[in-house]
Amino acid sequence: MSLPEGTQQNAATLAAALTDPDLAGISPETCHVVSPLHEDDFLQRFTREVSPDGGLIVYWTGGRCRADLSGRLQLALPGEDQAGQDWLDVQDLITAMNAVDSPDRLLVLDTCLTADSTLSNRQWIQEITRLSKQGVAVLTSVGRSPYAFAANNTGPSVFTQHLIKLLSEVAGRGDSLDLRAAYQRLRRTTRQEGYVPPILRNAGGFARPLLPVRDTPRTTSATRWLPALRDASAAVMDSCARYALAVAGVPLGGYLFDSVGDARTLSRALVESQCGFTRDTTSVLDQSPTRKDLFAAVSQVAATADNMALLYMACHGTVRHSGRSLDLVLHLQDKQTVYASELVNWLRKSRAQSTVLMLDVCRVHQEERVLPLTRRVLADRRPGISRLLVEWNNFASRSVEAADEPVSRWTADSSPMQPWGSAPSALAEQEVRWTFEFADARITVLDEAGPLERWTSRLLSRPSAVDPLVHADELLSIVAESAGSGREQPTTPDDDCARLVPALLPDRARRQPIRVHRRHHPRLRVAQGALPMHVGQRLDVTFNYQPQDPGRKPEAGDATDENPLELTLYIAADTADVAPAIIHTRLTDEAGTPPEHFRITPSSPDPVTLRIDVLRQTDGAVIQSIERVLTVAGRDGSTT
């Protein structure tokens, strides 16, 4: 897998931050960037250069990682011919590190699995645990797609960006930072930004502080890590979070096309993809907006996102054709409309590094029911739907005024193109183009008897000047695969309040009838003496909601046995198996929920972080996220 430009400088960028006197302040003489491509004996450097009283940290980054037939991890060595790719067994790396006469050894892996990797999340954790038992602390972050590994084209990988941010935050503190504390902070920040959190095994393998206390003067926080940014080639490392807005158009075909369901499905799937979308950065307008509300919501996303802005809209639409120019008219509330070209213009004002417009458009007079969008068919064609994808990159050098220039800069002479179809020359006089085309745009149409059916063979196709990192059609495939993968889903920290719609939406878009219920308290119970847990032994847990406010009088809108509030519990744990992981239950205002039972079986002696997301089934809203840390006893009875 070829790496984006910024991630190719991962090691050099991190080294610059580590040796920056205003950050980690490590001596350049003890921090080396090594390429196996140019040094055949790089594994022997450890024993030659690490003193007995020193510690060893090996940071490995790259775009390809796999498991061999026996399940052992392998890292791709640099080379120009991927067909004859050379691989390094991680076991050999561990063996070389163990040859160092030092008690403190840490291996940091920041890599991405190969596209054909069949390594499951459980297998990955088991292999990392096995390696760490050989006397080396292992801190890993693995992306299952390029979109989870790298957030944008110009910056370092997601995990490396968080490492550099951590150095910046700690630089002004007066205390040291140990490995476990660093891991907890990295885990929290990556989860908050919607990515797979790192894994740490055998923290005792590196007992000394990662960053010792220094007495050297510090600069102000505003300028502290500018040297690291300069070495990152002007990489934007403010945020790896990606913003998305899913919009449902007005339902003109009744039950034949469920635009609301499509918008909600896409939103949930993005959040669960672990590609940088979170519940705080992903919003849904599930009541068809007016032009004013839509413009306000799109403008808010465009102004907030500095990494990626994605706008999805499921709606009825018609084609507007004038001469050789083509546009889509999309239907909104109160018989209002918006052009696809207008959405492109609104989004082009964003400074997000990557921008995507995704439209699923249905005919106004649809005669047959359109199959609903499901997570497993996000990237597939659907009968009755024309999908339009418009995506482009923005760079720091691009001025705001550039977004206001004419949106169409296409000329037949300067941009040789071929029409979609089998007879390019015969259709030359009939070729059409989008009114919103511009040089850096990548435009894709997927049609299956939708409004664009008669136009697809006449649309001009050409490559964009700059290829986006995130191709929307490929991203949808990744999201679809993640829906059934069963791997850990991102969650938010404890939140005792229902978070029904993100605050960035306009007031009118937030209005929807929500029943007000009696307050209930979540309760987790285990048998007396069952804690701490033990590796490989099952712990039975009971969960239920208990009603509060004993003096509250029943109200007309209360949830009752005849009309309960349907809830779904999504249960996950980072270092333990959970069964069942999904529970459907019912809540009444008078009695709460019945006791629901599940089992936790820890797979390692590390503390287990248990997470429960409570969703309202009617609209999928997360009304509460619960997180608890449970201790696990080792084989000798000790706890961590």
Secondary structure, DSSP 8 states (H G I E B T S, - for coil): ----TTGGGHHHHHHHHHH-TTTT---GGG-----TTT-TTGGGHHHHH--TTS-EEEEEEEEEEEE-TTS-EEEE---S-GGG--EEEHHHHHHHHHTSS-S-EEEEEEEEE-TT----HHHHHHHHHHHHTTT-EEEEEEESSHHHHBSSSSS-BHHHHHHHHHHHHHHT-SS-B-HHHHHHHHHHHHHHTTB---EEE-GGGS-S-SB----S----TTTTTHHHHHHTTS---S---EEEEEEE---SSGGG--HHHHHHHHHHHHHHTTBS--TTTEEEE-S---HHHHHHHHHHHHHH-SSEEEEEEEEEEEEEEETTEEEEEEE-GGG-EEEHHHHHHHHTT---SEEEEEEEEE-TT--S------GGGTTS--TTEEEEEEEEE--TT--GGGGGS-S----TTTS--EESSS-TTTTGGG-BEETT--TT-EEEEEEESSTTTTTGGGBEE---SS--SS-HHHHHHHHHHHHTS-------S-B-S---S-TTS-HHHH---------EEEEEE--TT--SEETT--EEEEEEEEE--TT----TT---SSS-EEEEEEEEETTEEEESSEEEEEEBTTTB---EEEEEEESSSS-EEEEEEEEETTT--EEEEEEEEE-EE-TTS-B-
